[in-house]
Amino acid sequence: MATKPSSGSFLDTLKAVSWGFLGVRQRGEYEKDIKRLHPLHLMAMGIVMAFVFVGVLIALVNWVAG
């Protein structure tokens, strides 16, 4: 009987995408994440974090220039 691999949590997805943004993910951890996390969840989290990053940059520039 084949068992379904355990799905990663929200925090696991957030951590994987955060390390990916910084570019410091270890290969072994990356391979574990690929097996464990759902690709659509990773893409959605990446898009959300990109918008948050841009929003923070805009707010920072407005604060410094304002």
Backbone hydrogen bonds, N-H to C=O, Kabsch-Sander energy under -0.5 kcal/mol:
donor,donor_aa,acceptor,acceptor_aa,energy
8,G,36,R,-1.1
13,T,9,S,-2.1
14,L,10,F,-2.5
15,K,11,L,-2.5
16,A,12,D,-2.3
17,V,13,T,-2.4
18,S,14,L,-2.4
19,W,15,K,-2.5
20,G,16,A,-1.8
21,F,17,V,-2.3
22,L,18,S,-1.7
23,G,19,W,-1.4
24,V,19,W,-1.6
30,Y,26,Q,-2.5
31,E,27,R,-2.5
32,K,28,G,-1.9
33,D,29,E,-2.4
34,I,30,Y,-2.2
35,K,31,E,-1.6
36,R,32,K,-1.8
37,L,33,D,-3.3
42,L,38,H,-1.9
43,M,39,P,-2.4
44,A,40,L,-2.5
45,M,41,H,-2.4
46,G,42,L,-2.3
47,I,43,M,-2.3
48,V,44,A,-2.4
49,M,45,M,-2.7
50,A,46,G,-1.9
51,F,47,I,-2.1
52,V,48,V,-2.3
53,F,49,M,-2.5
54,V,50,A,-2.4
55,G,51,F,-2.6
56,V,52,V,-2.5
57,L,53,F,-2.3
58,I,54,V,-2.6
59,A,55,G,-2.5
60,L,56,V,-2.5
61,V,57,L,-2.5
62,N,58,I,-2.5
63,W,59,A,-2.2
64,V,60,L,-2.6
65,A,61,V,-2.9
66,G,62,N,-1.7
